[in-house]
């Protein structure tokens, strides 16, 4: 893909996000487009409330209802919690790269939850941070 084409697509994605912020009806569509551009099937915005160490799905984007419902139960054992310092420093978390694919297969978060809902792996992209919350975009494949 030519650099100008990549640049054009990136600008379209950013324009969609700005439109989504201004118009809640467009937010879900913009979020899905970013997820698709990153190679994902599903996308969501997840917020880590740092004082309580709790995770919540702020915007389900295109998540399957089963994943959204199960996340509240399974989030305490999400292996991505180990990568919070990496993401707070601006790094992107890719589960298989961070932990190793074989290691993840043995974890209940994957074996019992994600794989059972058709998700093979995911990445987290830092989005925003404030005094209490750390927000990431979760892209699942």
C-alpha positions in Angstrom: 0.0 0.0 0.0 1.4 3.4 -1.0 2.3 5.8 1.8 -0.3 8.3 0.5 -3.0 5.7 0.7 -2.0 4.8 4.2 -2.0 8.4 5.2 -5.4 9.0 3.6 -6.9 6.0 5.5 -5.4 7.2 8.8 -6.9 10.6 8.3 -10.3 9.0 7.5 -10.1 7.0 10.8 -9.2 10.1 12.8 -12.0 12.1 11.1 -14.4 9.3 12.0 -13.3 9.4 15.7 -13.7 13.1 15.8 -17.2 12.8 14.3 -18.0 10.1 16.8 -17.0 12.3 19.7 -19.3 15.0 18.4 -22.1 12.7 17.5 -22.8 9.7 19.8 -24.7 7.9 17.0 -21.4 7.8 15.0 -19.1 6.7 17.8 -19.8 3.0 17.5 -19.3 3.1 13.7 -16.0 4.9 14.1 -14.8 2.5 16.8 -15.6 -0.5 14.5 -13.7 1.1 11.6 -10.6 1.5 13.7 -10.9 -2.1 14.9 -11.2 -3.4 11.4 -8.3 -1.2 10.2 -6.2 -2.9 12.9 -7.3 -6.3 11.8 -9.8 -7.0 14.5 -13.2 -8.7 14.5 -14.4 -6.9 17.7 -13.5 -3.7 19.4 -14.3 -2.0 22.7 -13.1 0.8 25.0 -12.0 -0.6 28.4 -11.3 1.6 31.4 -9.1 0.7 34.3 -10.2 2.5 37.5 -6.8 2.7 39.1 -7.8 3.5 42.7 -10.1 0.4 42.9 -8.1 -1.7 40.3 -11.4 -2.5 38.6 -11.9 -2.9 34.8 -15.1 -1.8 33.0 -16.2 -1.8 29.4 -17.0 1.8 28.7 -18.1 1.2 25.1 -18.8 -2.2 23.8 -18.2 -1.2 20.2 -18.8 -4.4 18.4 -18.2 -6.9 21.2 -20.3 -10.1 21.3 -22.9 -9.8 24.1 -21.4 -13.0 25.7 -17.9 -11.4 25.8 -19.3 -8.2 27.3 -21.3 -10.1 29.9 -18.5 -12.5 30.8 -15.8 -9.8 31.0 -17.2 -8.5 34.4 -16.6 -11.9 35.9 -13.3 -12.7 34.1 -11.6 -9.4 34.2 -9.9 -10.0 37.5 -7.8 -12.8 35.9 -7.1 -10.9 32.6 -3.4 -11.5 31.8 -3.2 -8.0 30.3 -3.1 -6.6 33.9 0.6 -7.5 33.9 1.2 -5.1 31.0 -0.3 -1.9 32.5 3.1 -0.3 33.1 4.0 -1.0 29.4 0.7 0.7 28.3 1.0 3.6 30.7 4.3 4.3 29.0 2.5 4.4 25.6 3.3 0.9 24.5 0.8 -1.3 22.7 0.0 -4.6 24.3 -0.3 -7.6 22.0 -1.2 -10.6 24.2 0.7 -13.4 22.3 3.8 -11.3 22.0 3.8 -10.2 25.7 3.0 -13.7 27.2 3.7 -16.2 24.5 0.9 -18.1 22.7 1.5 -21.4 24.5 1.4 -19.7 27.9 -1.9 -18.1 27.1 -3.6 -21.3 26.1 -3.2 -22.6 29.6 -4.8 -19.5 31.2 -8.5 -19.8 32.1 -9.1 -16.3 30.7 -8.3 -17.7 27.3 -9.2 -21.4 27.6 -12.5 -20.9 29.4 -13.6 -17.4 28.3 -12.1 -15.9 25.1 -11.7 -19.1 23.1 -15.2 -20.2 24.1 -16.5 -17.0 22.6 -14.6 -17.2 19.3 -11.8 -14.8 20.3 -8.2 -16.0 19.6 -6.2 -13.1 20.8 -6.3 -9.4 21.3 -4.3 -6.1 21.5 -4.8 -3.1 23.7 -4.0 0.4 22.5 -3.6 3.2 25.1 -6.2 5.9 24.5 -6.3 8.3 27.5 -5.4 8.6 31.1 -6.6 11.0 33.8 -6.2 11.0 37.6 -8.4 8.0 38.2 -8.8 6.1 34.8 -6.6 4.6 32.2 -8.5 4.0 29.0 -7.5 1.5 26.2 -9.0 0.4 23.0 -9.3 -3.4 22.9 -9.1 -5.0 19.5 -9.9 -8.8 19.4 -9.4 -11.3 16.6 
